[in-house]
Amino acid sequence: MKYADNIVLQRRRAGILLHVTSLPGGKGQGDFGHDAYRFIEFLAASNVGVWQILPLCPTHNDLSPYLGLSVHAGNPMLISLDWLIDRGLLTREAMQQTEALEREHRQQCLLAAYQAFSTDPENNLHEAYVKFCSSTAWLDDFVLYSLLKKINNHSPWWRWKKEWRDHTENALSALKETYADNCNEIRFEQFIFHQQWQELRNYAHRHKILIFGDMPIFVAHDSAEVWAQRDLFALDKEGRAQFVAGVPPDFFSATGQRWGNPHYDWAVMQANGFSWWINRIDTELARVDMLRIDHFRGLQAYWSIPAKSATAREGEWVIAPGEALLQSLKDRFAQLPLIAEDLGTITPEVNALREKFHLPGMKILQFAFDGNPHNPYLPHHHVYDSVVYTGTHDNDTSMSWFSSLDNYTQQYVLR
């Protein structure tokens, strides 16, 4: 089998897609706490070998993990408060004192944990913290970006004053000095996120569970990486997008979809050996065992919409150097366990790109039963290089979907 050179694809596995926030726990969302460990035990007891999650990045106020504040950083709102209590960084009394809403409550508890950590030089996490800070290349940019977001009342970075907007070294050095304690608090949160996630992932591995991650192809305009590396994106001199991402009009939308992500300056990225992408994949594969690329077709050609356009109608297809990018990634990583999200209208060129690099595609059972005997999602049309879902995070639950079908279609599905 041509996919057998990828170790995680050498045999068939069953999986469950459940994002961490959908676990029990906390005041309103799941986290890396005890319920996450119980879920891993449930998967193992059920002979389920894969746990698929959504992106783990910090989010804007809309909470969408597909428009994160960073492609590298972790979401501190996923940090388990019980873990902090277990390690003496937070007391249960302090955790229960606040009646704030979920996000504010967690922020207050994380601040209390940081203060306990920073005033206890004997804490056995200090050595690992220093190592994490010194070896994590993306951390300083994320820390400064996060600090400036707070200083600027969370406005987007292109609206900051010029020296901050333009990542001016002198201005940033002054910030580091003035807000040293705030910067260290942000570093601490990223360190704790890293520690907790690696412990949880190791627990999954001990139970023979693989973690399946998800990576949006595009990044949020208002994110640490776009702010810090503007030359890699199609932006004007003030940092505003010239062209934005989306998809053209189709059966589902007469005006298409205008997502608003800035496009990459692929020529610049290719000229420096796709180092930005290599670093991004490196971060992802340090956290997960396999990785889905959302909107994979954008690596072959992407829909480019003038930023001034209100809808996606005015866009056009632009060829992307997906083959060169994937070859660079294959050369860099001994194992490249990528899965292509190839749903929707996919061209032969997109299929050829996926097949050349032996990347499995996706099949969705909820799409299968429309009465068309040639529907590619019908089970008897599935091929080996596929990850088969009942539905993804974009679909209804299977029970609700099935209940909404008419009687004839329900019987067809059951047959």
N, C-alpha and C positions, 0 to 999 in steps of 0.2 A: 504494500500500500504506500503511495507516494507521500503520505503525511506522517509516516512512521518515524521520520528523522526528528520529529518534534516529540519530546518525551511525554508531554502532557496529553498528546493526542494519540498515543499508541494503543489505547483501548477505549471502548465505549464506557461512558459514565453517565449517571443521572445527576441532575442538579436542581436546586431551588434558588430562584431569584427573590431576595428579600433585602432591602436596604437596611442599614444599621438603624436608621431613625425609626423604622417600623417595628423594631423590637419593643417589648415592654421596658419600663424603667424610667427614671427621671420624673419630671413634673408633666411631661407632655411628649417626650420623644425617647427613643432608645439611644444607647451609647455602648461603649466598650466594656460595660460592667458585667455583673454576674449573669444576666439574662442572655448575653451574647455567648457565654460559655455553655449555658444550658442548651442554646440552639445548636451549637456544634455537637453536643452529645446526642441531641435528637437526630441530627443528620446522620451521625455514625450509626445509631441504633436502627435507623431506617434504611441502611445501606445506600445512602445518598453520598456521592463522592465530591460534589462541587457546590460551593456556596457563592452565588453571584451577587455582587453589590453594585451600587451606583457610585459615581465619583465621590471621593472622601475630602474634597477641597473645601476651604472656607467659602461661605456664600454671602451674597448681598442680602438685603432685607427681604427679597422675594423667596429666599431659601432654596433656589434652584441650584443643584450641584452641576448643572450643565452650563452655567455662566459664573464660574467661580472667581474669587479674588486672586487666585494663584493656581498655576498648574502643578506646582511642587508642594506647597504647604498643605497641612492637614487642618481639618475643621476642629477648633478647640471645643466646640459645642458637643462633640462626640466623646470627649474625655469623661471617663467614669469618676464620679465623685467618691464612690465607695472605695475605689482603688487608692485615692488620695488619703482617705481615712485609714485604710489598712496599713499604709506606710507612714502614718504619723504626720502627714502634711495638712490635715484638715480634721477638725473634731466634728462629731455628729451634731453636737449642740450648735456649733457655728453654721453647719449646713442647714439646720432646721430653724435658725433664727429669722431668716428672711422670708417674706411672703411675696417677693417679687415674681414677675412672670418668668417663664422658663429661661429665656436668653439672659435676662438681667440676673436671675438667680445664679446661673452657672458662672457668669462673669464675676460676680461677687465672691463666689466660692473659689474660683481660680486665683483671684487676687489674694485671698486669704492664704491659699496654699503657697503661692509664690513668696509671700512675706514670711511664712514659716520656714520655707526652704532657704531663703536668702539670709536669715538670721541664725541658721543652724549650720555652722561650718563642718559639723561632724556627720551630717547626713550622708549616708553611703551612696547617694545618687550623684554627688558632686563630680566625681571623676568621670562618670558617663556623660554628664551634662557638658563638661568642658570639652570632652572629645567630640560630642555631637556638634557643638558650636564651631569648633575649629575645622571640622571635616565636611560641613554642609555648605556647599558653594552658593546656593541660592538664598541662604538665610538672611544675610545682611540686607539685600534689596527688599525682601519681604517685610523685614522688621521696619525699615524706614518707610516703606509704602503704607504699612498698617498704622504706624504712628502719624503720618501725614493725613491719612484718612480721618483719624480722630480729631486732629488739630483743625481740619477743614470741614468739620461737621459732616463727614462722609460724602462730600461732593466729589465728582469724578476728577481724576488727576489733571486733565487738560484745563480745568478751571482754577487750578491753584496759581499762586503767584509765580512769576516766570522762573525764578531760580529754583524753586521746588519742582515745577512742572518739567523743566528741562534737565533735571537730575544733575544740577551744578555741584561739583565736589565740595567747594568751600561752604556752601549753604548746608549741605548734608553733614559735613564734619561738625559744624556748629550745633546742628540738631542732636547728633550723637552725644555730644558733651552735655548739652542742656537737659536732655531727656534720657540720660543714661539708664536710670532705674526703670522707666517705662519700656525702653528697648529690651532690657533684660527680662522684664515680665513677659514680653511677646516671645523671646527666645525660650523661656521656661515652658510656655504653653506648647510650643512646637516640639520641644524635647519630650514633654510628658505624653503628647499625642503619639510620637514615634515609639516611645517605650511601651505604651499600652497596646498599640496596634501590633507591634512585633511579638509581644507576649501572647496576644490573642491568635495571631497567625501561627505561631509555633504550637499552640494548643490544638489548632485545627490540623496541623501536619501530624501531630502525635495521634490524632484520630483518623488519619488518612483522608483528610478533607482538603481539597484544593480551593484556593480563593480565586474567583473570576472577577476581574475588575472591568471598569468601563471608562473610556477616554473620549471625550468630545473632540472632533477633528479641529474645530475652531476654538478660540479663546475669547473671553470677555474683553471688550475694549478697555473697560475700567478694571484692570488687573495689574498685579505687580510686574509681570514679565513684559507687558506691552509698555508700561511706564518706563521700565529700566532699559529696554532694548528696542526703542522706537524704530531704529534703522531696519529692523527685520519685518516691519509691517508697512502697509500702504497708507501712510499718514502724511498730512501736510506739516508745515513748519511749526504749527501750533499744537500738533498732536491729534488733530481731528481726522477721522477716517475719510478717505477719498472714495473708496468703494467698500461695500459691505456684503455680507454673505446672506444666502437664502436659497430658495428653490423656485423654479418658474411656475406659472399658472398650470393647473392640472384639473383633473376631474373633481378633486376635493376643494379646490380654491380657485376662483376665477382670476384673482389678483396674485396668486402665488403666495410665498411666505418670505417676508423680509425680516431676517433674524437680527441683523444689525452688527454682527461681529466684524471687526476689521479683517481684511484679507492679508495674507502673508505677502511679503516681497520675496517671491520664490527665487528670483535671480540672486539676491543677496544671500539667502539661505544656502542655495546651492554652491555659491562661490566660497563659502566658508565650511564646506563639507557637511552641511546639515547638522552642525554641532548642537544647535538649539533643540532639534528633534532628538538627537542621540541622548542629550541630557534629560529631556522629558521622558523618554522611554526608560532610561536608566532609573529614574525616580519611581516610575510605575512598577517596573519589574522587581524593584527592591521591596515592594509592598504586596504584590499579587503574583499568582502563578500563571495566569493567562489573562489576556487583555482584549476586550472588544474595541474596535475603532468605530465610533459612531460616524455615520455619513461617509463611509469608506469611498463612495463614488467621487467625493471631492478631491481625492488624491489623483484621479485621472483627469477630471475636468470639473471646475467649480462655477457656480452661477454668480456672476459679479454684477452687483447693482450699484449704480451711482448713488453716493450717500445722500444726495439732495432729493432722490426719488422717494415718494411716499409709499410706493408699493414695489413688488418684485417684477412688475411687467416690463420695466425698462432695462432689465438685466440682459446679460449674454453669457454664453459658455466660454470659458477660457481654459486652455489646456494647462494642466499642472504636471510637474516633473515627478510624478508618483513612482515611476520605475526607478529613477535615479535615487530617490529617497529610500525606497524599500531595499534597494541593493546596498546602500550605505548602512542601513540598520542590520541587514543580514550579515554584512562583513564585520560589524562591530560586536554583535551578540551571538554567542555560541548557540543559544536557544532563543527563538523568536516566536513565542506562543501567542500569535495574534489571530483574532477572529474578525472577519469583515462584516459589518452591518451593511448588507447589500439588498435591503428591502426597497420596494417601490419600482420605478421605471429604471431598469439597469441596462446599459448598452453592451454590445459585444466587447467593446474596448475595456469596459470596467471588469467584465468577467475574465477577459484575457489577463488583465493585470493581477487580479486575485489568484487565478490559477497558476500564473508563472511563479508566484512566490508561495504556492501551496498553502494559501490561507483559506480555512473553512468559511463558508457563508452561513446564512441563517434561513430557517424555515419556520413559519408561524401557522400553527394548526387552526387558529381562529379565522385565518384567511382562506382556508382550504375548501369549505363546503358550500360553494356558490352554485353547484350543479354543473360546472364545467369539468368534463372528464380529463381535460388536459391541464387543469390547475396544477402548477408546480408545487404547491404546498400540500397536496394530497399525499398521504403517507407512502403509497406505492410509487410515487415519483421522487421520493427522497434519494439522495446520493450520499456516498460515504463522507464527502467533505462538507458536512453540514452540522450545525448546532440547531437542534429542533426544540422549539418552544411551544407551549400551549398559547402563551401570549407574553409580551414584554411589559416593561413598566409603562409603556404608552397605551396598553390595551386594558380592557375591562378584566376583572377576575374571571376565571374559567366558569365558576358557578353562576355568576351574574350573566355572563355572555350566553351560556347554555340556556338559562331560564328565559332569556329574551327571544330565543328562536321560536318560530312556529313549529307546530307538532310534526309536520312532514320533515323539516330540516333536522329536528332533534332525532327522529328515527334514522335519518340518513347518517348523522354523526355516529350514532350508536352502532349502526351496521358496519 
